Amino acid sequence: MGKKQFERKVKENKPVLAICYDFDKTLSPDDMQAQGYIQSVGYDVADFWTESNQLAEENDMDQNLAYMYKMIEEAKGNFVFNEEALNKYGAEVKLYPGVDTWFERVRKYGKSKGVIIEHYIISSGLKEMIEGTSVAKAGAFEKIYASSFYYDEHGVAIWPAQVINYTSKTQFLFRIEKGVLDVNDQGVNDYFPPEEIRIPFRNIIYIGDSDTDIPCMKLVNTYGGHSIGVYDDNNQDKSKVYKMMRDNRIRFFVPADYSEGTELDKLVKSIIDRTASNEKLETIHYQYKKEFVDADKQNNDEEKEKKNLIISLENSRSFANTHLIIDKLKKCSGWKNEDLETLINIAIENRQVYSILTDYDIKSFYKKILKQMKNLTDNAQTIKEIIDGK
């Protein structure tokens, strides 16, 4: 059997803004399983979750695997546990005010500003139930990343096909960033130059409600995106969003009301406005960068290699890639003073480099760079103090 060819999204001629949502208590007021399924198998909602969590604790089991196992077991003798049944339970799931018209409204507003809007679900809930909701059936989502079941030849759910917990959620942000959406496409690990990234993190919004969203919120925040905490407007309990704000996980918090003219509606439209303006500047930036690269081609092979490595270091977005680039830079010699200053500035401005300055290979490289500088700039002095442990 030949290698599967995965369909990938490529960069558009307009900026794309991805809005990523948790589902339970973000788009819906309660856990999806608690809005029909749990009651149908004769359980009190609280008892179901207590037993499910106890199963996980007693068996060193992922909590999401535990609830999926329990759903299969409790359905036996009650109904055929298949995709159709889960879709029907999904159709019963209640949504927060305004959700039913939100996705198309936001898309239209984005279009009016020259920004393409795409909506994504990243949830520990069940994909089959989300697919049964009215908004999913209407084509609201570009992609739904959620836990799901594997079905036997009779269409009965017998095993987890995909399990998503709070830490594994983050991988899907990278897929969205690069347009590598298929969960089996290993191309998500490939390096993409910044100018070829389809949806840079600065153009990602993540909307969630609780601790399970923190890794995604932190990641989006770290790379210049927009994390929004939502809370139920009926009970006005802001304790979770206050904690997330205190821990610097979110930049904004608003009631989970998606109606036109609400705080959330105005906030997202403001982000769209900012995206439209900011991407004009980014386009200009990449034009200058291209000019720089073209000029760099006039250098000899060694100088070109050095320049390319400097650019790669400046744009590095992973620790592994940063270490690899530094290893190559250590083999270069004959640095010009302007290159030395550029390397120092990168160490200050690139979060990846800055956060691992005390790693042995990074530290030793920058010690050599500092020794070659005739005069230490303020940034160089800062780097020196960090690697000297002062």
C-alpha positions as CSV (number, residue, x, y, z in Angstrom):
1,M,0.0,0.0,0.0
2,G,1.4,3.4,-1.0
3,K,2.1,6.2,1.4
4,K,-0.9,8.3,2.1
5,Q,-0.9,11.8,0.7
6,F,-2.2,14.2,3.3
7,E,-4.1,17.3,2.2
8,R,-2.5,20.4,3.7
9,K,-3.6,24.0,3.9
10,V,-1.2,26.5,2.4
11,K,-0.7,30.2,3.2
12,E,-3.4,32.5,1.8
13,N,-3.0,35.8,0.2
14,K,-5.0,37.3,3.1
15,P,-4.3,36.9,6.8
16,V,-6.0,33.9,8.6
17,L,-7.2,34.2,12.2
18,A,-7.9,30.8,13.9
19,I,-10.4,30.8,16.8
20,C,-9.9,27.7,18.9
21,Y,-12.5,26.6,21.4
22,D,-12.8,24.1,24.2
23,F,-16.4,22.8,24.2
24,D,-17.8,21.8,27.6
25,K,-18.6,24.9,29.7
26,T,-17.1,27.1,26.9
27,L,-19.7,26.7,24.1
28,S,-22.1,24.6,26.3
29,P,-23.1,25.2,29.9
30,D,-22.3,21.7,31.1
31,D,-20.4,18.5,30.2
32,M,-21.9,17.0,27.0
33,Q,-22.2,13.6,28.6
34,A,-24.3,15.0,31.4
35,Q,-27.0,16.3,29.0
36,G,-28.7,13.0,28.2
37,Y,-26.3,10.1,28.0
38,I,-25.5,9.7,31.8
39,Q,-29.2,10.0,32.6
40,S,-30.1,7.4,29.9
41,V,-28.0,4.7,31.6
42,G,-29.6,5.3,35.0
43,Y,-26.9,7.3,36.6
44,D,-26.9,10.4,38.7
45,V,-24.4,12.8,37.0
46,A,-22.2,13.3,40.1
47,D,-22.1,9.6,40.8
48,F,-21.1,8.8,37.2
49,W,-18.1,11.2,37.3
50,T,-17.1,10.0,40.8
51,E,-17.0,6.4,39.7
52,S,-15.2,7.3,36.5
53,N,-12.5,9.3,38.3
54,Q,-12.1,6.5,40.9
55,L,-11.6,4.0,38.1
56,A,-8.8,6.2,36.7
57,E,-7.1,6.6,40.1
58,E,-7.2,3.0,41.0
59,N,-5.7,1.9,37.7
60,D,-3.2,4.7,37.0
61,M,-5.5,5.5,34.1
62,D,-6.0,8.6,32.1
63,Q,-9.3,10.2,33.2
64,N,-10.5,10.6,29.6
65,L,-9.9,6.9,28.9
66,A,-11.7,6.0,32.1
67,Y,-14.9,7.9,31.1
68,M,-14.8,6.5,27.6
69,Y,-14.5,2.9,29.0
70,K,-17.3,3.6,31.4
71,M,-19.6,5.0,28.7
72,I,-19.1,1.8,26.6
73,E,-19.7,-0.5,29.7
74,E,-22.8,1.4,31.0
75,A,-24.4,1.4,27.5
76,K,-24.5,-2.4,27.4
77,G,-28.0,-3.7,27.8
78,N,-29.4,-0.2,27.4
79,F,-28.8,0.7,23.8
80,V,-26.5,0.1,20.9
81,F,-23.4,2.3,21.5
82,N,-22.7,3.5,18.0
83,E,-21.9,6.8,16.2
84,E,-25.6,7.4,15.5
85,A,-26.5,7.2,19.2
86,L,-23.7,9.6,20.1
87,N,-24.7,12.0,17.4
88,K,-28.3,12.0,18.8
89,Y,-27.0,12.8,22.3
90,G,-25.0,15.5,20.8
91,A,-28.1,17.0,19.2
92,E,-29.5,17.4,22.8
93,V,-26.5,19.4,24.0
94,K,-27.4,22.9,25.0
95,L,-25.4,25.8,23.8
96,Y,-24.7,29.2,25.4
97,P,-26.6,32.2,24.1
98,G,-25.6,33.4,20.6
99,V,-23.5,30.3,19.8
100,D,-25.9,29.2,17.0
101,T,-25.2,32.3,14.9
102,W,-21.7,33.2,16.3
103,F,-19.5,31.4,13.8
104,E,-21.0,32.8,10.6
105,R,-21.3,36.3,12.1
106,V,-17.6,36.3,13.0
107,R,-16.6,35.0,9.6
108,K,-18.6,37.7,7.9
109,Y,-17.0,40.4,10.1
110,G,-13.6,39.1,9.4
111,K,-14.3,39.1,5.6
112,S,-15.3,42.7,5.8
113,K,-11.9,43.5,7.3
114,G,-9.9,41.4,4.8
115,V,-9.3,38.6,7.4
116,I,-10.2,34.9,6.9
117,I,-11.7,33.5,10.0
118,E,-11.5,29.7,10.8
119,H,-13.1,28.0,13.8
120,Y,-11.6,24.9,15.5
121,I,-12.6,22.7,18.4
122,I,-9.9,21.3,20.7
123,S,-11.8,19.3,23.3
124,S,-11.4,16.4,25.7
125,G,-15.1,15.7,25.0
126,L,-16.4,13.4,22.3
127,K,-16.0,14.2,18.7
128,E,-19.1,12.2,17.7
129,M,-21.3,14.2,20.1
130,I,-19.9,17.5,19.0
131,E,-20.6,16.5,15.4
132,G,-24.2,15.9,16.4
133,T,-24.7,19.5,17.5
134,S,-26.6,21.9,15.3
135,V,-23.6,24.2,14.8
136,A,-21.3,21.4,13.7
137,K,-23.9,20.1,11.3
138,A,-24.2,23.6,9.8
139,G,-20.4,23.5,9.0
140,A,-19.3,25.8,11.8
141,F,-15.9,24.2,12.3
142,E,-12.9,23.9,10.1
143,K,-11.8,20.9,12.1
144,I,-12.9,19.2,15.3
145,Y,-10.1,17.8,17.5
146,A,-11.7,15.7,20.2
147,S,-11.7,12.2,21.8
148,S,-13.4,9.6,19.6
149,F,-14.2,5.9,19.4
150,Y,-13.1,3.1,17.1
151,Y,-16.0,1.0,15.8
152,D,-16.2,-2.7,14.9
153,E,-17.6,-4.2,11.7
154,H,-21.1,-3.7,13.1
155,G,-20.5,0.0,13.8
156,V,-20.4,-0.5,17.6
157,A,-17.9,1.5,19.6
158,I,-15.3,-0.9,21.2
159,W,-12.1,1.1,21.7
160,P,-10.8,4.7,21.8
161,A,-9.5,5.9,18.4
162,Q,-8.4,9.3,19.8
163,V,-7.9,10.5,23.3
164,I,-7.3,14.1,24.0
165,N,-6.3,15.4,27.5
166,Y,-5.3,18.8,28.7
167,T,-1.6,18.4,27.8
168,S,-2.1,16.7,24.4
169,K,-4.4,19.5,23.3
170,T,-1.4,21.7,22.5
171,Q,-0.2,19.6,19.6
172,F,-3.3,20.7,17.6
173,L,-2.4,24.3,17.9
174,F,0.8,23.5,16.0
175,R,-1.2,21.6,13.4
176,I,-3.4,24.6,12.9
177,E,-0.4,26.9,12.8
178,K,1.2,25.0,9.9
179,G,-2.0,23.9,8.1
180,V,-1.0,20.3,8.8
181,L,-4.5,19.2,10.0
182,D,-4.6,15.4,9.7
183,V,-3.7,13.8,13.0
184,N,-1.5,11.2,11.3
185,D,0.5,13.7,9.2
186,Q,4.0,13.8,10.6
187,G,4.7,17.0,8.6
188,V,3.7,18.9,11.7
189,N,7.3,18.3,12.9
190,D,8.8,19.9,9.7
191,Y,10.4,23.3,9.9
192,F,8.5,26.1,8.3
193,P,10.1,29.5,7.7
194,P,8.1,32.2,9.5
195,E,7.0,33.8,6.2
196,E,5.5,30.5,5.2
197,I,3.6,29.8,8.4
198,R,-0.1,29.8,7.5
199,I,-1.5,31.0,10.9
200,P,1.2,32.4,13.2
201,F,0.4,32.2,16.9
202,R,-0.2,35.9,16.9
203,N,-3.2,35.1,14.8
204,I,-4.6,32.4,17.1
205,I,-7.4,33.0,19.7
206,Y,-8.0,30.3,22.3
207,I,-11.3,30.4,24.2
208,G,-11.7,28.2,27.3
209,D,-13.0,28.0,30.8
210,S,-10.8,26.0,33.2
211,D,-7.5,24.4,34.2
212,T,-7.7,21.9,31.4
213,D,-7.3,24.7,28.9
214,I,-4.2,26.2,30.7
215,P,-1.5,24.5,28.5
216,C,-3.1,25.8,25.3
217,M,-3.8,29.2,26.8
218,K,-0.2,29.5,28.1
219,L,1.2,28.5,24.7
220,V,-0.9,31.0,22.8
221,N,-0.1,33.7,25.2
222,T,3.6,33.0,25.1
223,Y,3.8,33.4,21.3
224,G,1.8,36.6,21.1
225,G,-1.7,35.2,20.5
226,H,-4.9,35.9,22.5
227,S,-6.3,33.7,25.3
228,I,-9.8,34.4,26.5
229,G,-11.3,32.9,29.7
230,V,-15.1,32.6,29.7
231,Y,-17.5,32.1,32.7
232,D,-21.2,31.4,33.1
233,D,-23.1,34.7,33.3
234,N,-25.9,33.1,35.2
235,N,-23.9,32.3,38.4
236,Q,-21.2,35.0,37.9
237,D,-18.6,32.7,39.3
238,K,-15.3,34.3,38.2
239,S,-13.0,32.3,40.5
240,K,-11.5,30.3,37.6
241,V,-10.9,33.2,35.3
242,Y,-9.5,35.2,38.1
243,K,-7.0,32.4,38.8
244,M,-6.1,32.1,35.2
245,M,-5.5,35.9,35.0
246,R,-3.5,35.8,38.2
247,D,-1.3,33.0,36.7
248,N,-0.9,34.9,33.4
249,R,-2.7,32.3,31.4
250,I,-5.2,34.6,29.8
251,R,-5.3,38.2,28.7
252,F,-9.1,38.6,28.8
253,F,-12.2,37.2,30.6
254,V,-15.8,37.7,29.6
255,P,-19.2,36.0,30.1
256,A,-19.9,33.0,27.9
257,D,-22.5,34.9,25.9
258,Y,-21.8,34.8,22.1
259,S,-24.7,37.1,21.1
260,E,-24.1,40.1,18.9
261,G,-23.0,43.2,20.9
262,T,-21.8,41.3,24.0
263,E,-18.4,41.7,25.6
264,L,-17.1,38.6,23.8
265,D,-18.4,39.8,20.5
266,K,-16.8,43.2,20.8
267,L,-13.5,41.7,22.1
268,V,-13.1,39.2,19.2
269,K,-14.0,41.9,16.7
270,S,-11.3,44.1,18.2
271,I,-8.8,41.3,17.8
272,I,-9.8,40.9,14.2
273,D,-9.3,44.7,13.7
274,R,-5.9,44.4,15.2
275,T,-5.0,41.4,13.1
276,A,-5.9,43.3,9.9
277,S,-3.6,46.2,10.8
278,N,-0.8,44.1,12.2
279,E,-0.5,41.8,9.2
280,K,0.0,44.8,6.9
281,L,3.1,45.6,9.0
282,E,4.2,41.9,8.9
283,T,4.0,41.9,5.1
284,I,6.3,44.9,5.0
285,H,8.6,43.3,7.4
286,Y,8.9,40.2,5.2
287,Q,9.6,42.4,2.2
288,Y,12.6,43.9,3.9
289,K,13.6,40.5,5.1
290,K,13.5,39.2,1.5
291,E,15.7,42.1,0.4
292,F,18.2,41.2,3.1
293,V,18.3,37.6,2.0
294,D,18.7,38.6,-1.6
295,A,21.6,40.9,-0.7
296,D,23.1,38.1,1.4
297,K,23.4,36.0,-1.8
298,Q,26.2,38.3,-2.9
299,N,28.4,37.0,0.0
300,N,30.7,33.9,-0.4
301,D,29.4,30.5,0.7
302,E,30.8,30.8,4.2
303,E,29.3,34.2,4.8
304,K,26.0,33.1,3.4
305,E,25.9,30.1,5.6
306,K,26.6,32.3,8.6
307,K,23.9,34.7,7.6
308,N,21.4,31.9,7.1
309,L,22.2,30.4,10.5
310,I,21.7,33.8,12.1
311,I,18.3,34.2,10.5
312,S,17.4,30.6,11.5
313,L,18.3,31.3,15.1
314,E,16.3,34.5,15.0
315,N,13.2,32.6,13.9
316,S,13.7,29.4,15.9
317,R,10.6,28.4,17.7
318,S,11.7,25.1,19.3
319,F,14.4,24.2,21.8
320,A,15.6,21.3,19.7
321,N,16.0,23.5,16.6
322,T,17.8,26.2,18.7
323,H,20.4,23.7,19.9
324,L,20.9,22.4,16.4
325,I,21.5,25.9,15.0
326,I,23.9,26.8,17.8
327,D,25.9,23.6,17.1
328,K,26.4,24.8,13.5
329,L,27.2,28.4,14.5
330,K,29.9,27.1,16.8
331,K,31.8,25.9,13.8
332,C,31.8,29.3,12.2
333,S,34.6,31.8,12.5
334,G,35.6,35.3,11.4
335,W,32.6,37.0,12.8
336,K,32.0,40.7,11.9
337,N,31.1,43.0,14.7
338,E,27.6,43.6,13.3
339,D,27.0,39.8,13.3
340,L,28.2,39.6,16.9
341,E,25.7,42.3,17.9
342,T,22.9,40.6,16.0
343,L,23.6,37.3,17.8
344,I,23.5,39.1,21.1
345,N,20.2,40.8,20.3
346,I,18.7,37.5,19.2
347,A,19.5,36.0,22.6
348,I,17.5,38.8,24.2
349,E,14.6,39.0,21.9
350,N,14.0,35.3,21.0
351,R,12.2,33.6,24.0
352,Q,13.5,30.2,22.9
353,V,17.2,31.3,23.0
354,Y,16.8,33.5,26.1
355,S,15.2,30.7,28.2
356,I,18.1,28.2,27.6
357,L,21.1,30.6,27.8
358,T,22.5,28.6,30.7
359,D,22.4,25.3,28.8
360,Y,26.0,24.2,28.3
361,D,26.2,24.5,24.5
362,I,24.3,27.8,24.4
363,K,26.4,29.2,27.2
364,S,29.7,28.2,25.8
365,F,28.8,29.7,22.4
366,Y,27.8,33.0,23.8
367,K,30.9,33.2,26.0
368,K,33.0,33.0,22.8
369,I,30.8,35.7,21.2
370,L,31.3,38.0,24.1
371,K,35.1,37.6,24.0
372,Q,35.1,38.7,20.4
373,M,33.2,41.9,20.9
374,K,35.3,45.1,21.2
375,N,32.7,46.9,23.3
376,L,29.9,45.3,25.2
377,T,26.4,46.7,24.5
378,D,23.7,46.8,27.1
379,N,22.3,43.6,25.7
380,A,25.7,42.0,25.7
381,Q,26.2,43.0,29.3
382,T,22.8,41.4,30.2
383,I,23.8,38.2,28.5
384,K,27.1,38.1,30.3
385,E,25.5,38.5,33.7
386,I,23.1,35.7,32.9
387,I,25.7,33.2,31.8
388,D,28.1,34.2,34.6
389,G,25.3,33.5,37.0
390,K,25.2,37.0,38.4
